[in-house]
Each structure stands twice: as structure tokens, then as C-alpha cells.
Amino acid sequence: MSERLNDLRRQRAMVQEQLAWLDREISKETGEALTTPAVPLSAAITPAPGTAPAPGASGDKPVLSQGEIDAEADRILAQYRPRAGSSQPNATRGIIYAFLAGLLLLATSFGAWLLLRSIQ
């Protein structure tokens, strides 16, 4: 088989695996049972020549279960979620600082104008 054919088959298998995952997620959200079996297609993927093997294929790293992957994803996402109620005080403080900076600019401009007027 040609390298292009192997690559196309590998890409098709990855797309099918992604579609199966989407079907599982949709069925979780809607509460409906899956009509097609959710079989991981990663075993059907053969790496193209010259590419690195998939993690866990050579025995160096264990393959994580779907539950472990979901838990890790939730942990990472929780780091970047905004804290509840923390944006209002920061916004108010920012508006106050902007107002004070504007007053300082006006006072400096007025002082410079008075200074220049007294020199002439």
C-alpha cells in the first residue's frame, strides 16, 4: 500500500473516533441511549511509516481511561474559570483609578497653563 493510502485511512479512523465521541457526549446530554456501539477505533489506526507510535503503544506510558481523561480536563479547566463575584470590585476600582488619573491630568494641565501664563 502507498503511504498516502495509509495516511488517508488513519485520518478516516481518527474522524470516526471523534464522531463516536461526539455521539457519546450528545447521548449523555440528551439522556438517550446510543444506537451504535461506542468502540474505540484507535486499534484500527496503523501509524504511517516514520511516525512516532501512539502513547502507550510501546508500553512506556499507560493509556488513560475516559473517566481519567475527563477528570484531568475538568481539573485543567477549573484553573482558568473566573472566580464568582470577583470581577465587580476590580471593575469599580479600575473606574476609580481612571477617574483619578483624569483629574491628575487636568490638574497638571491647569498648573502648566498657569505657570506659562505667569512667565509671559
All heavy atoms as an XYZ file, in Angstrom:
902
protein
N       0.838     -1.186      0.000
C       0.000      0.000      0.000
C       0.874      1.236      0.000
O       1.955      1.240      0.569
C      -0.884      0.025      1.242
C      -2.139     -0.788      1.135
S      -3.229     -0.419      2.477
C      -3.259     -1.992      3.253
N       0.336      2.283     -0.589
C       1.100      3.521     -0.632
C       1.000      4.252      0.701
O       0.102      4.014      1.504
C       0.572      4.414     -1.763
O      -0.701      4.915     -1.413
N       1.951      5.134      0.919
C       1.964      5.911      2.164
C       0.745      6.834      2.241
O       0.171      7.028      3.304
C       3.255      6.731      2.232
C       3.404      7.483      3.534
C       4.728      8.202      3.599
O       5.712      7.717      3.019
O       4.753      9.257      4.246
N       0.326      7.378      1.096
C      -0.845      8.263      1.071
C      -2.101      7.506      1.476
O      -2.930      8.013      2.243
C      -1.006      8.889     -0.311
C      -2.230      9.750     -0.448
C      -2.140     10.621     -1.694
N      -3.408     11.197     -2.078
C      -4.063     12.136     -1.404
N      -3.563     12.583     -0.288
N      -5.207     12.616     -1.848
N      -2.257      6.270      0.987
C      -3.427      5.475      1.345
C      -3.439      5.169      2.844
O      -4.486      5.270      3.489
C      -3.445      4.179      0.531
C      -4.613      3.222      0.789
C      -5.935      3.921      0.487
C      -4.454      1.971     -0.041
N      -2.287      4.825      3.396
C      -2.207      4.586      4.842
C      -2.579      5.844      5.620
O      -3.295      5.779      6.624
C      -0.810      4.129      5.244
C      -0.542      2.692      4.851
O      -1.469      1.908      4.693
N       0.724      2.360      4.683
N      -2.098      6.980      5.164
C      -2.387      8.241      5.839
C      -3.876      8.568      5.763
O      -4.477      8.993      6.757
C      -1.558      9.364      5.219
C      -1.638     10.643      6.005
O      -1.554     10.583      7.255
O      -1.791     11.717      5.372
N      -4.478      8.354      4.607
C      -5.914      8.613      4.465
C      -6.737      7.701      5.366
O      -7.703      8.143      5.998
C      -6.343      8.458      3.001
C      -5.834      9.532      2.046
C      -6.142      9.159      0.602
C      -6.443     10.883      2.374
N      -6.370      6.431      5.441
C      -7.093      5.506      6.309
C      -6.940      5.889      7.780
O      -7.886      5.801      8.558
C      -6.605      4.080      6.084
C      -7.121      3.494      4.798
C      -6.702      2.064      4.638
N      -7.309      1.510      3.434
C      -6.926      0.395      2.875
N      -5.951     -0.314      3.413
N      -7.512     -0.048      1.786
N      -5.742      6.319      8.164
C      -5.507      6.739      9.539
C      -6.344      7.975      9.865
O      -6.981      8.049     10.919
C      -4.020      7.045      9.732
C      -3.646      7.431     11.148
C      -2.155      7.697     11.277
N      -1.672      8.677     10.330
C      -1.748     10.001     10.504
N      -2.287     10.480     11.593
N      -1.277     10.827      9.597
N      -6.397      8.924      8.949
C      -7.205     10.126      9.177
C      -8.691      9.793      9.250
O      -9.424     10.347     10.069
C      -6.939     11.156      8.079
C      -5.576     11.792      8.182
C      -5.319     12.788      7.076
O      -6.216     13.143      6.318
N      -4.082     13.245      6.975
N      -9.165      8.876      8.398
C     -10.562      8.467      8.443
C     -10.891      7.813      9.777
O     -11.933      8.078     10.383
C     -10.885      7.498      7.293
C     -12.359      7.072      7.312
C     -12.698      6.097      6.232
N     -11.934      4.876      6.447
C     -11.818      3.902      5.551
N     -12.410      4.007      4.389
N     -11.115      2.838      5.817
N      -9.993      6.982     10.287
C     -10.218      6.322     11.574
C     -10.266      7.359     12.702
O     -11.092      7.251     13.614
C      -9.120      5.298     11.837
N      -9.419      8.373     12.630
C      -9.444      9.407     13.672
C     -10.751     10.193     13.624
O     -11.327     10.520     14.667
C      -8.242     10.350     13.513
C      -6.930      9.709     13.927
S      -5.513     10.832     14.033
C      -5.487     11.617     12.455
N     -11.240     10.489     12.417
C     -12.510     11.212     12.285
C     -13.655     10.353     12.801
O     -14.552     10.841     13.501
C     -12.746     11.640     10.817
C     -14.157     12.132     10.606
C     -11.739     12.708     10.422
N     -13.637      9.070     12.525
C     -14.683      8.182     13.018
C     -14.657      8.105     14.544
O     -15.713      8.083     15.184
C     -14.520      6.781     12.412
C     -14.898      6.721     10.948
C     -14.566      5.381     10.319
O     -13.765      4.617     10.853
N     -15.163      5.118      9.165
N     -13.465      8.095     15.113
C     -13.352      8.063     16.572
C     -13.891      9.366     17.174
O     -14.575      9.351     18.197
C     -11.903      7.857     16.985
C     -11.735      7.606     18.450
C     -10.323      7.179     18.800
O      -9.525      6.869     17.902
O     -10.028      7.152     19.992
N     -13.601     10.478     16.520
C     -14.119     11.761     17.018
C     -15.647     11.799     16.910
O     -16.322     12.283     17.826
C     -13.508     12.914     16.233
C     -13.923     14.266     16.762
C     -13.267     15.412     16.029
O     -12.702     15.238     14.970
N     -13.372     16.588     16.600
N     -16.203     11.289     15.826
C     -17.649     11.256     15.681
C     -18.293     10.351     16.735
O     -19.359     10.669     17.268
C     -18.034     10.804     14.274
C     -17.750     11.811     13.155
C     -18.020     11.181     11.793
C     -18.562     13.067     13.339
N     -17.643      9.240     17.054
C     -18.169      8.359     18.098
C     -18.161      9.072     19.439
O     -19.113      8.954     20.226
C     -17.338      7.079     18.168
N     -17.116      9.840     19.706
C     -17.065     10.610     20.953
C     -18.182     11.649     20.990
O     -18.846     11.805     22.007
C     -15.697     11.296     21.086
C     -15.613     12.183     22.278
C     -15.358     11.812     23.565
C     -15.818     13.600     22.310
N     -15.374     12.911     24.387
C     -15.656     14.023     23.646
C     -16.106     14.556     21.346
C     -15.785     15.354     24.028
C     -16.227     15.876     21.716
C     -16.070     16.259     23.052
N     -18.396     12.337     19.868
C     -19.485     13.316     19.802
C     -20.831     12.644     20.056
O     -21.676     13.194     20.777
C     -19.494     14.025     18.442
C     -18.429     15.095     18.246
C     -18.397     15.551     16.796
C     -18.675     16.265     19.167
N     -21.039     11.469     19.480
C     -22.288     10.738     19.712
C     -22.454     10.400     21.192
O     -23.557     10.533     21.746
C     -22.322      9.456     18.874
C     -22.529      9.744     17.392
O     -23.015     10.842     17.059
O     -22.203      8.852     16.581
N     -21.361      9.969     21.858
C     -21.444      9.657     23.287
C     -21.781     10.900     24.100
O     -22.601     10.851     25.016
C     -20.126      9.049     23.778
C     -19.882      7.635     23.305
C     -18.704      6.988     24.014
N     -17.459      7.733     23.915
C     -16.548      7.572     22.953
N     -16.757      6.681     22.001
N     -15.435      8.271     22.951
N     -21.176     12.021     23.777
C     -21.438     13.260     24.514
C     -22.875     13.739     24.302
O     -23.539     14.184     25.241
C     -20.449     14.360     24.093
C     -19.023     14.088     24.510
C     -18.852     13.996     26.011
O     -19.359     14.876     26.729
O     -18.201     13.034     26.465
N     -23.365     13.625     23.075
C     -24.747     14.025     22.786
C     -25.715     13.123     23.539
O     -26.703     13.594     24.116
C     -25.009     13.989     21.258
C     -24.262     15.143     20.576
C     -26.504     14.072     20.961
C     -24.268     15.078     19.068
N     -25.431     11.836     23.571
C     -26.337     10.919     24.279
C     -26.304     11.180     25.784
O     -27.316     11.023     26.458
C     -25.984      9.474     23.973
O     -24.737      9.135     24.541
N     -25.151     11.587     26.330
C     -25.094     11.943     27.749
C     -25.968     13.155     28.045
O     -26.676     13.194     29.040
C     -23.653     12.287     28.156
C     -22.785     11.120     28.464
C     -21.476     11.651     29.026
C     -20.324     10.775     28.682
N     -19.037     11.321     29.108
N     -25.901     14.145     27.186
C     -26.648     15.384     27.417
C     -28.150     15.194     27.220
O     -28.947     15.807     27.915
C     -26.142     16.496     26.493
C     -24.738     16.961     26.806
C     -24.616     17.569     28.186
O     -25.520     18.319     28.598
O     -23.612     17.279     28.865
N     -28.529     14.372     26.259
C     -29.951     14.192     25.984
C     -30.552     13.061     26.799
O     -31.770     12.964     26.900
C     -30.184     13.905     24.488
O     -29.477     12.727     24.113
C     -29.759     15.076     23.638
N     -29.714     12.198     27.357
C     -30.213     11.080     28.146
C     -30.688      9.929     27.288
O     -31.294      8.988     27.788
N     -30.429      9.956     26.006
C     -30.837      8.877     25.110
C     -29.741      7.819     25.055
O     -28.568      8.104     25.233
C     -31.094      9.419     23.703
C     -32.220     10.420     23.627
C     -32.337     11.034     22.246
O     -31.539     10.689     21.353
O     -33.221     11.867     22.073
N     -30.136      6.593     24.770
C     -29.169      5.512     24.631
C     -28.534      5.585     23.248
O     -29.169      5.994     22.272
C     -29.851      4.165     24.809
N     -27.286      5.170     23.174
C     -26.600      5.133     21.886
C     -27.191      4.035     21.009
O     -27.481      2.940     21.483
C     -25.110      4.854     22.080
C     -24.226      6.029     22.465
C     -22.816      5.535     22.726
C     -24.213      7.068     21.381
N     -27.346      4.329     19.723
C     -27.847      3.314     18.805
C     -26.698      2.544     18.172
O     -26.889      1.464     17.668
C     -28.683      3.968     17.693
O     -27.891      4.958     17.033
C     -29.921      4.615     18.281
N     -25.493      3.124     18.204
C     -24.333      2.440     17.653
C     -23.371      2.151     18.794
O     -23.249      2.934     19.723
C     -23.625      3.312     16.592
O     -23.233      4.537     17.210
C     -24.533      3.585     15.427
N     -22.678      1.046     18.754
C     -21.734      0.738     19.829
C     -20.571      1.717     19.810
O     -20.081      2.089     18.756
C     -21.279     -0.685     19.514
C     -21.526     -0.864     18.073
C     -22.707      0.008     17.738
N     -20.169      2.129     20.992
C     -19.063      3.066     21.117
C     -17.767      2.279     21.263
O     -17.311      1.993     22.352
C     -19.270      3.978     22.316
N     -17.196      1.882     20.133
C     -15.971      1.103     20.130
C     -14.835      2.033     19.732
O     -14.904      2.686     18.696
C     -16.074     -0.065     19.120
C     -14.777     -0.842     19.053
C     -17.236     -0.950     19.472
N     -13.785      2.119     20.546
C     -12.667      2.977     20.151
C     -11.976      2.411     18.919
O     -11.720      1.210     18.833
C     -11.744      2.958     21.363
C     -12.142      1.761     22.140
C     -13.575      1.496     21.825
N     -11.724      3.263     17.974
C     -11.129      2.834     16.725
C      -9.615      2.993     16.721
O      -8.983      2.810     15.700
C     -11.733      3.640     15.571
C     -13.241      3.463     15.379
C     -13.747      4.400     14.306
C     -13.565      2.033     15.020
N      -9.042      3.345     17.860
C      -7.603      3.583     17.899
C      -6.820      2.313     17.559
O      -5.695      2.384     17.092
C      -7.186      4.128     19.252
O      -7.552      3.224     20.262
N      -7.408      1.149     17.813
C      -6.722     -0.096     17.484
C      -6.643     -0.292     15.978
O      -5.739     -0.953     15.480
C      -7.438     -1.269     18.124
N      -7.598      0.299     15.243
C      -7.603      0.154     13.791
C      -6.637      1.107     13.115
O      -6.356      0.963     11.940
C      -9.003      0.395     13.242
N      -6.121      2.068     13.855
C      -5.220      3.046     13.264
C      -3.818      2.457     13.212
O      -3.265      2.055     14.220
C      -5.194      4.352     14.097
C      -6.576      4.964     14.139
C      -4.190      5.327     13.537
C      -6.680      6.155     15.055
N      -3.289      2.410     12.025
C      -1.908      1.957     11.881
C      -1.060      3.181     11.584
O      -1.373      3.951     10.665
C      -1.783      0.948     10.732
O      -2.275      1.540      9.537
C      -2.567     -0.315     11.022
N       0.002      3.407     12.351
C       0.806      4.592     12.117
C       1.517      4.527     10.776
O       1.907      3.444     10.321
C       1.799      4.605     13.276
C       1.811      3.218     13.804
C       0.489      2.620     13.455
N       1.638      5.683     10.167
C       2.355      5.767      8.903
C       3.830      5.497      9.157
O       4.331      5.745     10.252
C       2.158      7.139      8.283
N       4.531      4.990      8.165
C       5.959      4.721      8.369
C       6.705      6.015      8.703
O       6.463      7.062      8.124
C       6.423      4.166      7.021
C       5.179      3.763      6.306
C       4.072      4.575      6.862
N       7.598      5.914      9.673
C       8.401      7.075     10.044
C       7.745      7.968     11.083
O       8.286      9.000     11.433
N       6.569      7.587     11.588
C       5.910      8.397     12.606
C       6.105      7.756     13.965
O       6.351      6.556     14.071
C       4.402      8.543     12.331
O       3.823      7.247     12.324
C       4.141      9.234     11.014
N       5.978      8.560     15.001
C       6.139      8.056     16.367
C       4.911      7.237     16.746
O       3.799      7.549     16.340
C       6.315      9.215     17.328
N       5.093      6.185     17.533
C       3.931      5.398     17.964
C       3.075      6.193     18.935
O       3.537      7.140     19.561
C       4.555      4.185     18.652
C       5.921      4.628     19.051
C       6.343      5.656     18.035
N       1.837      5.789     19.041
C       0.906      6.450     19.953
C       1.350      6.218     21.383
O       1.956      5.191     21.688
C      -0.502      5.901     19.738
N       1.063      7.186     22.294
C       1.433      6.972     23.695
C       0.795      5.702     24.237
O      -0.379      5.450     24.031
C       0.877      8.204     24.406
C       0.711      9.228     23.343
C       0.455      8.473     22.080
N       1.558      4.916     24.929
C       1.050      3.672     25.482
C       1.225      2.489     24.552
O       1.098      1.356     24.973
N       1.522      2.740     23.281
C       1.665      1.645     22.345
C       2.943      0.858     22.605
O       2.991     -0.344     22.428
C       1.650      2.163     20.911
N       3.992      1.534     23.052
C       5.250      0.845     23.292
C       5.399      0.431     24.744
O       6.431     -0.097     25.137
C       6.411      1.746     22.890
O       6.416      2.910     23.696
N       4.411      0.713     25.579
C       4.460      0.319     26.966
C       5.130      1.336     27.871
O       5.291      1.093     29.051
N       5.545      2.499     27.319
C       6.226      3.472     28.157
C       5.269      4.273     29.030
O       5.606      4.632     30.142
C       7.073      4.410     27.305
C       6.269      5.120     26.232
O       5.105      4.753     26.013
O       6.812      6.045     25.602
N       4.075      4.543     28.576
C       3.084      5.284     29.353
C       1.767      4.508     29.345
O       1.356      4.023     28.300
C       2.830      6.664     28.748
C       3.976      7.621     28.861
C       3.568      8.968     28.298
C       4.698      9.958     28.354
N       4.327     11.231     27.765
N       1.095      4.409     30.471
C      -0.201      3.720     30.461
C      -1.257      4.591     29.779
O      -1.215      5.816     29.864
C      -0.522      3.530     31.946
C       0.270      4.589     32.635
C       1.497      4.820     31.795
N      -2.177      3.954     29.100
C      -3.267      4.661     28.435
C      -4.324      4.993     29.491
O      -4.701      4.147     30.293
C      -3.866      3.794     27.309
C      -5.035      4.491     26.665
C      -2.808      3.466     26.278
N      -4.792      6.237     29.502
C      -5.780      6.672     30.487
C      -7.177      6.259     30.047
O      -7.485      6.230     28.860
C      -5.722      8.188     30.648
C      -4.401      8.769     31.140
C      -4.471     10.286     31.144
C      -4.080      8.259     32.511
N      -8.013      5.996     31.022
C      -9.404      5.691     30.706
C     -10.140      6.995     30.419
O      -9.654      8.090     30.718
C     -10.064      4.972     31.876
O     -10.213      5.868     32.966
N     -11.318      6.886     29.862
C     -12.093      8.076     29.515
C     -12.444      8.880     30.760
O     -12.423     10.098     30.748
C     -13.368      7.683     28.754
C     -14.158      8.859     28.217
C     -13.385      9.645     27.179
O     -12.673      9.076     26.368
N     -13.515     10.951     27.196
N     -12.738      8.202     31.857
C     -13.053      8.895     33.108
C     -11.857      9.689     33.624
O     -12.004     10.798     34.123
N     -10.670      9.091     33.514
C      -9.455      9.793     33.949
C      -9.165     11.000     33.065
O      -8.749     12.051     33.558
C      -8.257      8.845     33.951
C      -8.342      7.746     34.993
C      -7.271      6.697     34.813
O      -6.854      6.434     33.664
O      -6.847      6.138     35.828
N      -9.405     10.855     31.777
C      -9.195     11.963     30.845
C     -10.170     13.090     31.157
O      -9.792     14.267     31.201
C      -9.343     11.481     29.387
C      -8.196     10.544     29.027
C      -9.393     12.669     28.431
C      -8.354      9.860     27.701
N     -11.446     12.747     31.402
C     -12.445     13.766     31.739
C     -12.109     14.479     33.037
O     -12.242     15.700     33.145
C     -13.840     13.142     31.825
C     -14.369     12.694     30.465
O     -13.850     13.178     29.439
O     -15.296     11.866     30.445
N     -11.641     13.713     34.045
C     -11.286     14.318     35.328
C     -10.104     15.271     35.168
O     -10.089     16.364     35.745
C     -10.959     13.231     36.347
N      -9.126     14.879     34.378
C      -7.964     15.740     34.138
C      -8.363     16.994     33.373
O      -7.898     18.099     33.676
C      -6.891     14.950     33.370
C      -5.626     15.718     33.108
C      -4.817     15.989     34.369
O      -5.063     15.372     35.405
O      -3.923     16.850     34.298
N      -9.242     16.844     32.398
C      -9.713     18.003     31.639
C     -10.479     18.966     32.539
O     -10.292     20.189     32.457
C     -10.595     17.550     30.483
N     -11.325     18.434     33.409
C     -12.056     19.294     34.349
C     -11.115     20.015     35.296
O     -11.317     21.180     35.627
C     -13.074     18.468     35.142
C     -14.250     18.013     34.298
O     -14.495     18.646     33.242
O     -14.907     17.035     34.678
N     -10.064     19.326     35.758
C      -9.107     19.949     36.660
C      -8.378     21.103     35.967
O      -8.202     22.178     36.531
C      -8.080     18.919     37.142
C      -7.109     19.463     38.193
C      -5.984     18.493     38.474
N      -5.121     18.250     37.341
C      -4.169     19.096     36.920
N      -3.988     20.233     37.521
N      -3.419     18.784     35.892
N      -7.989     20.902     34.721
C      -7.283     21.949     33.976
C      -8.215     23.120     33.707
O      -7.840     24.282     33.868
C      -6.702     21.373     32.673
C      -5.576     20.388     32.999
C      -6.197     22.482     31.769
C      -5.088     19.594     31.812
N      -9.454     22.842     33.298
C     -10.403     23.917     33.020
C     -10.749     24.714     34.267
O     -10.980     25.920     34.200
C     -11.673     23.347     32.389
C     -11.527     22.853     30.952
C     -12.803     22.167     30.506
C     -11.189     24.001     30.029
N     -10.774     24.050     35.428
C     -11.104     24.745     36.675
C     -10.065     25.803     37.017
O     -10.386     26.801     37.658
C     -11.225     23.745     37.810
N      -8.840     25.621     36.579
C      -7.800     26.607     36.837
C      -8.091     27.930     36.148
O      -7.668     28.987     36.613
C      -6.444     26.106     36.350
C      -5.908     24.931     37.110
C      -4.611     24.427     36.501
O      -4.188     24.865     35.439
N      -3.973     23.489     37.191
N      -8.776     27.895     35.015
C      -8.968     29.083     34.194
C     -10.371     29.663     34.284
O     -10.662     30.657     33.624
C      -8.616     28.764     32.740
C      -7.174     28.365     32.604
C      -6.807     27.030     32.506
C      -6.170     29.318     32.628
C      -5.478     26.665     32.408
C      -4.841     28.967     32.528
C      -4.498     27.634     32.410
O      -3.190     27.280     32.330
N     -11.236     29.063     35.088
C     -12.577     29.613     35.263
C     -12.511     30.844     36.149
O     -11.779     30.859     37.143
C     -13.498     28.584     35.899
C     -13.895     27.505     34.935
C     -15.040     26.664     35.471
N     -15.315     25.597     34.533
C     -15.054     24.324     34.752
N     -14.521     23.957     35.889
N     -15.319     23.417     33.849
N     -13.277     31.895     35.839
C     -13.258     33.083     36.703
C     -13.914     32.771     38.042
O     -14.858     31.984     38.121
C     -14.056     34.120     35.923
C     -14.902     33.330     34.983
C     -14.141     32.066     34.685
N     -13.410     33.387     39.076
C     -13.994     33.198     40.398
C     -15.293     33.980     40.485
O     -15.398     35.086     39.971
C     -13.022     33.672     41.471
C     -11.804     32.790     41.550
C     -10.860     33.289     42.633
N      -9.579     32.631     42.494
C      -8.554     33.137     41.822
N      -8.655     34.299     41.232
N      -7.431     32.470     41.747
N     -16.263     33.439     41.162
C     -17.580     34.071     41.262
C     -17.472     35.356     42.075
O     -16.917     35.380     43.174
C     -18.574     33.128     41.922
N     -18.013     36.451     41.530
C     -18.101     37.709     42.251
C     -16.821     38.505     42.331
O     -16.782     39.515     43.024
N     -15.766     38.112     41.646
C     -14.508     38.827     41.788
C     -14.339     39.941     40.764
O     -13.454     40.763     40.907
C     -13.336     37.858     41.674
O     -13.272     37.329     40.373
N     -15.151     40.001     39.745
C     -14.938     40.992     38.693
C     -15.535     42.360     39.043
O     -15.020     43.380     38.607
C     -15.516     40.497     37.375
O     -16.904     40.298     37.496
N     -16.585     42.422     39.828
C     -17.223     43.700     40.148
C     -16.317     44.635     40.935
O     -16.164     45.795     40.557
C     -18.549     43.468     40.886
C     -19.298     44.740     41.233
C     -19.708     45.532     39.998
O     -19.994     44.960     38.970
N     -19.700     46.841     40.105
N     -15.690     44.205     42.026
C     -14.793     45.120     42.737
C     -13.616     45.572     41.873
O     -13.191     46.721     41.963
C     -14.302     44.296     43.934
C     -15.315     43.236     44.114
C     -15.861     42.958     42.751
N     -13.098     44.687     41.041
C     -11.986     45.061     40.169
C     -12.424     46.097     39.145
O     -11.667     47.016     38.828
C     -11.416     43.838     39.467
C     -10.694     42.909     40.420
O     -10.265     43.323     41.480
N     -10.571     41.655     40.037
N     -13.616     45.969     38.612
C     -14.115     46.929     37.630
C     -14.338     48.286     38.289
O     -13.986     49.329     37.726
C     -15.408     46.424     37.005
N     -14.909     48.283     39.482
C     -15.142     49.535     40.204
C     -13.818     50.215     40.523
O     -13.673     51.432     40.349
C     -15.913     49.258     41.508
O     -17.122     48.566     41.181
C     -16.239     50.541     42.235
N     -12.851     49.456     40.965
C     -11.532     50.009     41.269
C     -10.890     50.595     40.010
O     -10.265     51.662     40.059
C     -10.648     48.918     41.860
C      -9.368     49.440     42.446
C      -8.587     48.353     43.142
N      -9.489     47.462     43.852
C      -9.199     46.231     44.203
N      -8.021     45.731     43.925
N     -10.057     45.490     44.845
N     -11.042     49.927     38.882
C     -10.487     50.422     37.623
C     -11.126     51.738     37.203
O     -10.444     52.647     36.712
N     -12.431     51.863     37.389
C     -13.124     53.111     37.040
C     -12.652     54.242     37.942
O     -12.410     55.371     37.485
C     -14.649     52.915     37.134
C     -15.127     51.984     36.016
C     -15.383     54.250     37.064
C     -16.561     51.548     36.148
N     -12.470     53.964     39.218
C     -11.986     54.987     40.154
C     -10.576     55.431     39.762
O     -10.271     56.629     39.741
C     -12.033     54.461     41.606
C     -13.500     54.310     42.046
C     -11.276     55.383     42.553
C     -13.673     53.594     43.366
N      -9.696     54.479     39.437
C      -8.337     54.830     39.028
C      -8.340     55.667     37.752
O      -7.559     56.619     37.626
C      -7.493     53.575     38.824
C      -7.104     52.859     40.091
C      -6.790     51.510     40.073
C      -7.043     53.514     41.317
C      -6.430     50.841     41.229
C      -6.689     52.861     42.473
C      -6.383     51.527     42.428
O      -6.020     50.869     43.574
N      -9.185     55.331     36.802
C      -9.256     56.105     35.558
C      -9.739     57.530     35.854
O      -9.223     58.502     35.278
C     -10.184     55.411     34.565
N     -10.723     57.671     36.734
C     -11.229     58.997     37.092
C     -10.138     59.821     37.774
O      -9.934     61.003     37.464
C     -12.454     58.849     38.006
C     -13.039     60.158     38.441
C     -13.750     60.959     37.557
C     -12.854     60.609     39.737
C     -14.275     62.167     37.948
C     -13.377     61.821     40.150
C     -14.091     62.606     39.257
N      -9.399     59.215     38.716
C      -8.314     59.923     39.405
C      -7.189     60.296     38.443
O      -6.605     61.385     38.552
C      -7.777     59.079     40.561
C      -8.732     58.888     41.744
C      -8.118     57.945     42.766
C      -9.082     60.224     42.372
N      -6.879     59.435     37.507
C      -5.852     59.752     36.511
C      -6.300     60.927     35.645
O      -5.492     61.803     35.306
C      -5.558     58.525     35.645
N      -7.570     60.976     35.285
C      -8.085     62.111     34.517
C      -8.003     63.410     35.307
O      -7.635     64.461     34.766
N      -8.346     63.348     36.598
C      -8.235     64.545     37.440
C      -6.791     65.009     37.551
O      -6.503     66.210     37.501
C      -8.799     64.265     38.831
C     -10.322     64.277     38.969
C     -10.706     63.943     40.413
C     -10.905     65.604     38.566
N      -5.864     64.076     37.705
C      -4.449     64.414     37.780
C      -3.971     65.054     36.486
O      -3.215     66.039     36.508
C      -3.631     63.161     38.099
C      -2.126     63.352     38.261
C      -1.838     64.271     39.449
C      -1.445     62.017     38.443
N      -4.427     64.537     35.360
C      -4.067     65.114     34.066
C      -4.613     66.534     33.935
O      -3.909     67.444     33.487
C      -4.592     64.230     32.928
C      -4.306     64.712     31.513
C      -2.813     64.722     31.252
C      -5.029     63.858     30.499
N      -5.857     66.741     34.350
C      -6.440     68.084     34.294
C      -5.707     69.045     35.216
O      -5.425     70.202     34.839
C      -7.929     68.032     34.654
C      -8.867     67.516     33.569
C     -10.286     67.396     34.130
C      -8.859     68.423     32.372
N      -5.391     68.620     36.432
C      -4.688     69.479     37.384
C      -3.298     69.824     36.865
O      -2.852     70.986     36.968
C      -4.593     68.790     38.738
N      -2.593     68.865     36.284
C      -1.272     69.117     35.727
C      -1.355     70.082     34.556
O      -0.543     71.016     34.439
C      -0.616     67.796     35.288
O      -0.605     66.894     36.387
C       0.791     68.014     34.794
N      -2.328     69.886     33.688
C      -2.504     70.785     32.549
C      -2.829     72.190     33.014
O      -2.275     73.189     32.503
C      -3.619     70.273     31.632
O      -3.312     69.010     31.149
N      -3.713     72.328     33.996
C      -4.081     73.641     34.518
C      -2.880     74.309     35.186
O      -2.636     75.509     35.014
C      -5.249     73.518     35.499
C      -5.757     74.828     36.006
C      -6.407     75.718     35.155
C      -5.561     75.195     37.337
C      -6.871     76.936     35.623
C      -6.022     76.406     37.812
C      -6.681     77.288     36.957
N      -2.098     73.533     35.936
C      -0.898     74.076     36.577
C       0.119     74.537     35.553
O       0.747     75.600     35.712
N       0.322     73.750     34.478
C       1.249     74.158     33.425
C       0.748     75.419     32.739
O       1.526     76.328     32.417
C       1.420     73.022     32.421
N      -0.542     75.532     32.522
C      -1.102     76.721     31.878
C      -0.881     77.955     32.763
O      -0.499     79.026     32.277
C      -2.600     76.512     31.607
C      -3.280     77.691     31.001
C      -3.168     78.129     29.726
C      -4.151     78.596     31.681
N      -3.940     79.240     29.540
C      -4.554     79.564     30.731
C      -4.645     78.666     32.968
C      -5.404     80.589     31.057
C      -5.492     79.695     33.279
C      -5.878     80.652     32.327
N      -1.124     77.829     34.072
C      -0.899     78.931     34.985
C       0.578     79.336     35.031
O       0.906     80.532     35.071
C      -1.372     78.583     36.399
C      -2.867     78.601     36.659
C      -3.161     78.133     38.091
C      -3.457     79.969     36.415
N       1.467     78.359     35.037
C       2.898     78.619     35.056
C       3.328     79.372     33.804
O       4.055     80.371     33.887
C       3.681     77.332     35.215
C       5.198     77.453     35.303
C       5.589     78.189     36.584
C       5.832     76.091     35.268
N       2.886     78.915     32.653
C       3.225     79.579     31.408
C       2.620     80.972     31.327
O       3.224     81.915     30.782
C       2.778     78.724     30.212
C       3.580     77.458     29.955
C       2.945     76.663     28.817
C       5.029     77.774     29.637
N       1.444     81.155     31.866
C       0.795     82.461     31.842
C       1.523     83.459     32.741
O       1.637     84.633     32.406
C      -0.660     82.295     32.327
C      -1.480     83.510     32.115
C      -2.948     83.162     32.331
N      -3.725     84.353     32.205
C      -4.492     84.870     33.151
N      -4.625     84.244     34.288
N      -5.153     85.982     32.939
N       2.064     82.978     33.860
C       2.764     83.877     34.783
C       4.145     84.256     34.247
O       4.671     85.315     34.595
C       2.878     83.247     36.155
O       3.732     82.137     36.103
N       4.755     83.402     33.428
C       6.080     83.709     32.864
C       5.969     84.800     31.808
O       6.834     85.663     31.705
C       6.700     82.424     32.266
C       7.038     81.433     33.376
C       7.953     82.741     31.483
C       7.547     80.120     32.886
N       4.928     84.868     31.078
C       4.798     85.845     29.980
C       4.541     87.181     30.491
O       4.280     87.991     30.999
C       3.678     85.441     29.040
C       4.017     84.188     28.280
C       2.839     83.760     27.405
O       1.748     84.287     27.474
N       3.091     82.804     26.566
